Amino acid sequence: MARVAIVNCNLRKGKLRANPTVLNKLRHRLLRLSSTEEDDEFDALVNIMFECSGDALRQLIGRFPDELRQAYMLMDGRTLANVAYKQRDPVATEFIANDETLVKRVSQRVDSADQDAITRVEERLRHNCKEERMLKTLCALIVALVATADEMKDYGIPNWSCDAELMKRSKTFPKSVHSLRPADIDVIAALGDSLTAANGAGAVVNDAVAVLIQYRGLAFGIGGDKSLDEHVTLTNVLRKFNPNLFGYSTGTGSANVWKTAKLNAAIPGAQTDDLVGQAYDLIRRMKDHPEVDYDNSWKLVHIFIGGNDICNWCDHPDVESETKFRDNIGAAVQILKDNMPKTIVVLVGMLDLSLLRSIDKGKYFCDALHTFECPCEREMNFSDEAIREQCKKYMATEQELQDGRFDTTEDFTLVIQPFFEDLNVPPLLPDGEPDLSFFAPDCFHFSAYGHAVVAKTLWNNIMQPVGAKDKTANLTDLSQPLACPDKDCPFIRTTKNSDNCAQYMTPAAN
C-alpha cells in the first residue's frame, strides 16, 4: 500500500499533469484491478480515484476510459456508495451516467439485503443533501444505490391513420407557412432543457441515477425511438405523414453527440437566457448537414423551456421576472426568424410547477431530489399560490409573443400550444393519488409514458385553431383520440389560417 499512498499524494499535490510516470502507474493499477478483486485493490481504487483532485479524475477519464469503466464494473454496491459519498466532483457521476450499460450494472450490484448499508446511505443523503447541499448528480447517484427495478410503462397508438387525402403532401411546394400540411414538414428540430432532452425518460422505477441519462429518442417533441404504435411523439406522428422526416433524436446521449441528438439542441439545466445560444447552434447544425436543404425545406422547431427559470425565481425574484422570461424566448425566436427560412416554431406553454408539491407530498425519495432539482419547490416561504401566480405571469407574458411580431413574412411563424396553461392537477390513479408512472424516478421529469401522453396532447393542440386550443391537458384520461387534420383546413394551424383558412387553401398531391 506504500506505493498507492505515493501515487495518491502526488495526485493531491496537483503533480499529475506534470508527471506522466505517476499517471502510468495509476493506469497499471486500474489494469491490475481488472484481473483481481482483492480488498486492498478496492481500497486503493477509492483512495486514488475519489480523493484526488477533479483535474486528475478528468485526465483519467480522458486518457483511460476503458480501464476506469472496468474498475466501476468490479465494485460492489457498498464500495460504490462510499465512492459516491466521497466524490464531490461531478465528473465521475457524469462518466457513469453517459454509459447506459454501466448505469444498469451500478444498480444491479447493490445488495438490497444489506440493510445496514442502505440505512447509512439514507442517513448520508438526508444530512448531505439537505444541510451541505451536495451536487444534485451526486445525491441522485447515492439514492440509485438503493433502487429497485421495474418494467417501464409506455403508451403507443397502433395502426393510426387519417383519411388518405389528409396524409398527402401539398400538390405544389407551399409558398406560405400558413398553407403547410403535416406531410410538407421535412425537418424537425428542438430547443429547450432537460424535459426536451428527456432526462430519465427510460429509467426504471426508483433508479434515480438514470435520471442523469438523456433519453432523447423518447422526448415528446423530437424523439424518434420506436414507432407510433409503441410510443407517441410529435416526430412519430409526423413520420406517419412523411416517413423521410429528418432531424429527430434517437437513443441516449448529450446534445453534442450528433448520432443521438441530431437537431435536438436542448441542454439539461438550461434557462430561457440559454436559448439564444441554442438557436445559433441549431442554425449551424442545419447549415452544416448535407441532408438539410436549408433554404428550401420546410422546418418545424419545437421549444419547451421555463422550469429552471421558475426553479430559480425564489432565490432571485427580481432577476427571474416574467418580462425577462418573455424577452429571452422572443430573442431566440427572432434569431430563427432572421436566419432560418421556411420555419414554423411550435412553442409549448409554461407548466405550473406548483404541481410538484402535490406529487412529492409524503414521498421522501422525490422530496430529497427536488431539494436540488428545484429548490424553489421546497422553499416553504413561498406558498403554492405564490408559485402558481408566478407561473401564470410567465404564461401570460409568453402569450404576448403571438401578437403578430413573427408573422411579418410568409415563410415564418410562431404558434403557442397552451395545453399546460390551466392544468392544476397531476395525472391521477383511480384512487385519486398522483400517478407516478407518468414521471421519471425523481417525480420531476417525464417517464417514457409521460412523454407519450404529453406528445398526444401536443399534437391535438397543434391541430386546433389558434383561439380555440385546449388550455387544460387531461393527463389521466387517454380516451380522447389522436386528432387528424381538419378537412376544411388541413394545415398546421397558425394565427392566420385560423382566422381565414380559405385564403390559404391549396390542393393536396394526386
HELIX and SHEET records of a PDB file:
HELIX    1   1 ALA A    2  ARG A   12  1                                  11    
HELIX    2   2 PRO A   20  LEU A   33  1                                  14    
HELIX    3   3 ASP A   39  PHE A   50  1                                  12    
HELIX    4   4 GLY A   54  ARG A   63  1                                  10    
HELIX    5   5 PRO A   65  LEU A   74  1                                  10    
HELIX    6   6 GLY A   77  LYS A   86  1                                  10    
HELIX    7   7 PRO A   90  ALA A   97  1                                   8    
HELIX    8   8 GLU A  100  GLN A  108  1                                   9    
HELIX    9   9 GLN A  115  ARG A  124  1                                  10    
HELIX   10  10 LEU A  125  GLU A  132  3                                   8    
HELIX   11  11 LYS A  136  ALA A  144  1                                   9    
HELIX   12  12 ALA A  164  MET A  167  5                                   4    
HELIX   13  13 VAL A  177  SER A  179  5                                   3    
HELIX   14  14 PRO A  182  ASP A  184  5                                   3    
HELIX   15  15 ALA A  208  LEU A  212  5                                   5    
HELIX   16  16 ARG A  216  LEU A  218  5                                   3    
HELIX   17  17 LEU A  234  PHE A  241  1                                   8    
HELIX   18  18 TRP A  258  ALA A  261  1                                   4    
HELIX   19  19 THR A  272  ASP A  274  5                                   3    
HELIX   20  20 LEU A  275  ASP A  288  1                                  14    
HELIX   21  21 GLY A  307  TRP A  313  1                                   7    
HELIX   22  22 GLU A  322  ASN A  339  1                                  18    
HELIX   23  23 LEU A  355  ILE A  359  1                                   5    
HELIX   24  24 TYR A  364  GLU A  373  1                                  10    
HELIX   25  25 PRO A  375  ARG A  378  1                                   4    
HELIX   26  26 ASP A  384  GLN A  399  1                                  16    
HELIX   27  27 GLU A  400  GLN A  402  5                                   3    
HELIX   28  28 LEU A  436  PHE A  438  5                                   3    
HELIX   29  29 ALA A  448  MET A  463  1                                  16    
HELIX   30  30 THR A  495  ASP A  499  1                                   5    
HELIX   31  31 ALA A  502  TYR A  504  5                                   3    
SHEET    1   A 4 VAL A 187  GLY A 192  0                                        
SHEET    2   A 4 LYS A 299  PHE A 304  1                                        
SHEET    3   A 4 THR A 343  VAL A 348  1                                        
SHEET    4   A 4 PHE A 412  GLN A 417  1                                        
END                                                                             
